Amino acid sequence: MTIAYWCVLAGALMPILWTGFAKFTNFDGKRGVMPPRSNKAPRPWLDTLEGYRLRAHWAQQNAFEAFPAFAAAVIVAHLAGAAQASIDILALAWVGLRLAYGFIYMADIGALRTAVWAGALACVIGLFVVAA
């Protein structure tokens, strides 16, 4: 299995990281972690969060939105016979940028978050370009 395929797995699991921050951390002391009873209806509970935990929830949603294009781009690049090193570098960069994106989102640094998001999108576009 290639490095890029491992990156697809990392991308698929990334939303779990962000929802973990939303549900099970309490760095600000404002609310406890998600009570077990709330997991019967987690979406309404998550919508009541504030601060970094709400932004972690939003990062989770964005991770789900960003993943399909990335996975498709990696697969297309492989099928097209693009240079493996290029595929791996772009895939690793995407994972790194998406991890940075989530932490920057939680830190509430809007302009930097947008720049990092654009960088990750550029990696997806790059994967399609190397496949051309």
N, C-alpha and C positions, 0 to 999 in steps of 0.2 A: 504494500500500500504506500502511496506517495505521501510526502509531507503535506501537499495540498489537500489530499483526501482526509488526512488527520485534522487539517484546519476546518474542513467541512463539519466534521464531528464536533470540534470546538465551537463552531458557530451555532450548531444545533443545540448545544448545551448552554450556551451563553445566557439565554433568557432565565434559566434556572438560577444562575448566579445573581442576577439583578433582583429577581423576586425573593431570593433569600435575604438580600439586604433590606428589602421592603418589609418582609414578614417577620424576620427573626433577629433583627439588630435593634439596639436601643442606645445609640451613641449620644443622642440629645436629651435623654431622660424624660421626654414628653409623654411617651406611651410605652407600655410594655410590648412584648412580642405578641404575635397573633395567637389568641386563645384557640385551643382545639375546636371549640364550637363554631368559631368564625370560619373555619375551613369548609364548613357546609355551604357557605355562600361567600367565598373570598372576594369576589369583585365588589360588592357593596362595602365590605370592610376596607378593602384597599383604597377605595375612593374617599374614605374618611381620613386617610393619612395626611401628614403635613411634612414640610421640609424635605430633607434628603431622602426620607423613606418614600414619599410620594414621587419624588423625582426618580428614585430607583424603580418604582413601578412603571413610570413612563419610559425609562430606559429599557425595561423588560419588553414593553409593547413595541418599542422601536426596534429592538433586536429581532423580534418575530417578523417585523416588516422588512428588515434589511436582509435577512437570511436567504429567502428564495432566490433572489437575483445573484447572490454570491455563489450559492450551491450550483445554480445553473451555469454560471460563468466558469467555474472550475471544471465541471463536467464537459462543457463545450470545448474548453481549451484542451483538455485531455483527448477528447474524441477527434479534434482537428489536428492533433499531433504537434502542438506547439512545444517549444523548448521547455523541458521539464524544469530547468533552473528558473526560468522566467515565471512559470506557473507557481512554483513553490515560493519564490520571493514575493510575488503579488499576494498570494494567499496568506503568508505569514504577516505581511504588512497589514492586510485587511483585519486579521485577528487582533494584532497589536493596536491598531487604530480603534477598532470596535471596543476593546477593553478600556482603552483610554477614554473613549467617548462616554462609556457608562460612569466611570469615576468622575469625569469632568461634569457630566450631567448632575450627578449627586452633589457635586461641589457648587453647582449653580453658576457656572462661568459660561454664559451664553455665547459670546463671540467665539471663544476657543472651541466650544462644543460644535458650533457650526463648521468651523474650519476642519476639525477632525472628522466630522461626518462627511464633508466634501472629499477629504483625502481617502476615506474608505470607499466612497462611491467611485473615485478615480481608479482605485484598485480593481473594482468590478469592471469598469469600462476597459481598463488595461488588459484584463483577462480576455475579454472579447477581441480586443485589438491584436493580441499575440496569437489568437486563434485564426485570425483572418489570413 
